[in-house]
Amino acid sequence: MGFMTVIVASNDEAHDIKKNGERFVNDLHHAMCSGDGADTVGATVHPPQHTDIVQVVLAGGNTSVIAHASHQYGTNVKSREGQVEVLRAWARDLGFDLVECD
C-alpha cells in the first residue's frame, strides 16, 4: 500500500536546485501531498499514484510526461516478463497488438 511520486530533475538546473534547496523541498513536499504534481525549481513532480499503478515515463527535450499508467498489481517491473506485460498494456491502450518476433 501507499503512493509513489515520479520526479524528473534537470541536470542543467542542478545549481538552481542547490541554491534554492529549501524552496525545492517545500515545493516537492506540497506537490506530493496535494496530489496535483507541479513544476518546481529544476524539476517536474508528477502527480502521485497508488503503488499498484505502473507508470511509463517519457523524458526528453527538457520535459517529461506519464505516457501510460495502469493498475497492474503484482507486476515485477524489474523483470523482463513484467516489462513486456506493461508494454503490452500500453500498446493495447494505444490501439496496437504486440507480436513477438522469432
N, C-alpha and C positions, 0 to 999 in steps of 0.2 A: 504494500500500500504506500501511498504517498504521491508526490508530484516531482517532476523534473523540469528544469528550465534550460533551454538551449541558449547559450550566449556566444555570439561570434564577435571577436575583437579584431580590430585592425592593427596590425603590427606597425603601420606607418604612424599611428597615433598613440603609440605606447608612451611617448614623452608627455602627451597631454593627460593620459590616464594617471601617470605618476604625479604630475603637477597638480592635478585636481582629484587626488585619490579619495578624499572624503566625499566629494560630490558624486564621484563614480560609485562608491559603495552605497551611498544613500539612494541614488537613482536605481541601482541594481536591486537593492532591497525592496524599494517601492514597486518596481516592475514585477518582481517575483511574487510579492504579497498581494498586489492588486489584481493579478490575473490578466492584466491587459498587455503586458510586454511594453517595450519602449525603446527609443533610440537614446543613447546617453553618450557621454564623452568617450569617443573612440570605439563604441560597441553597439550592437543591436541585441536587445534582450527579447527573445521570442516569448509569447505567452506560455505559461506553464501548462503542462499536460499531465494527466494521470500516468503513473508508471506503466500501466498496461497498454498505453498508446505508443506505438512505434512511429518515430518521425524520420523522414528523409529530408535532410537539409541540403540545399544547393547554395554554395557560397562562391562569389566571384564578382569581378567588376565593382568592388567596394560596396557590395550589398549581399544580403542573404535572404532566403525565403524557405519556409517549410513547404516543400513541394508535395509531400504526401504524409498523411497521418492516419493510422488505422488501429483499431483495437486488435491486438494480436497477443493475447495473454499466453505466456509460456514460451514465446518465440525467443530462441537464443540468437540474438543479433550478432554475436561474435562468431558464430559458426557459419560455414558456407551454406548449409541447408537453411538456416534461419534467414540469411541474406537473400537467398533465392526466393523463399516464401514471401518476404517483404517486397521484393522486386515484382513477383507475380501479382501481388495485391495492388501495387502501384500501377502496373501495366493494365490490369482489369479496370481500375478507376479511369484510366486514360482511353479505354476502349480497345486495348490490344490484348492479344494472347501471346504468351511466350512459348517458343518451341525450342527444345534442346537440339543442338547440332551433334552429329556423330563425330 
